[in-house]
Amino acid sequence: MKKIMTKKRAFEIIENFPKSSVLVVGDIMIDHFIWGSVKRISPEAPVPVVEVQSDNYMLGGCANVLNNIFSLGGKAYITGAIGSDDMGERLLGELRARHIDTEGIIVEEGRPTTLKTRIVAHSQQVVRFDRENRRPIHSGSVKKIVNYIEKVIDKPGAIVISDYSKGVVSALLLDGIREVIAGKGIIVCVDPKQNDFSLYRGFDIITPNHHEAGRAAGMEIMDGRDIVKIGRTLLDKFDFHALLITRGEEGMTLFERKEKATHTAFPAEAREVFDVTGAGDTVIGVFALCVASGATFQEAAALANHAAGIAVGKVGTATISRDELREVL
């Protein structure tokens, strides 16, 4: 932290969160957690019997990115698609309870709202099952999303494109975003899912994990030198301004295109990892909010790294607060 910024500077950025806003675009979903305990094995098959104690529904996908921004005091806008079903209504209710504008959420008839259900026993995930339709959303829905972005484009200080490969993020949508932001000078951060990063070409910063980065570069990661080679390759090939590779227990590495490609490593901050669910959402959400609050990419990466260290120490789709972030500083 000392090499990147002073504690005073970090606190200045955090204090700017309530005055800053981020637009989140992408795959909206709900995370359903079923909590219980295992005391025996089923007589019907060699599987654990989970005695259910409770369950809860949480904002997931790009809605979790938004929730991280909201929990830190930032203003958040969201656009994407959901289904005309009970889960969609539940999601809209969760957003309205937070006084978040839902105008940008498109409802598609005949499409289910993506629901991921995880059964967790003794802080360990036993199984996950998904209800979803990954086909691309209709071109009319894409047009409505782009129109919403155009309507609010002067409000956010940064945009997050959260691609979970559930049908919202496509070449058509991204081309529409490029047209809307042309000449605006707004920072666009992308959390990718496609192996071909050419889809995201030219956006400001992309935040793959090390597996995604390796696949996109067509290289296998064996050690730290491979990460550096992969980072510089992706930066040059796809014309990103910066690249933030998350590396699990190894932390994360930021690559920037300045006079020449530079890289900065951030060691992992987690003291004990319970659950990595949604950690990538925390990273990109905090990073974008920091940038919208006036942080440099290095400063934003440092604070996002601290935030991720807090989030993975919690079970489930976790968010963090400004007080928690201040405390670790």
Secondary structure, 3 states (H helix, E strand, C coil): CCCCCCHHHHHHHHHCHHHCEEEEEECEEEEEEEEEEEEEECCCCCCEEEEEEEEEEEEEEHHHHHHHHHHCCCEEEEEEEEECCHHHHHHHHHHHHCCCCCCCEEEECCCCCEEEEEEEECCEEEEEEEECCCCCCCHHHHHHHHHHHHHHCCCCCEEEEECCCCCCCCHHHHHHHHHHHCCCCCEEEEECCCCCHHHHCCCCEECCEHHHHHHHHCCCCCCHHHHHHHHHHHHHHHCCCEEEEECHHHCEEEEEECCCEEEEEECCCCCCCCCCCCHHHHHHHHHHHHHHCCCCHHHHHHHHHHHHHHHCCCCCCCCCCHHHHHHHC
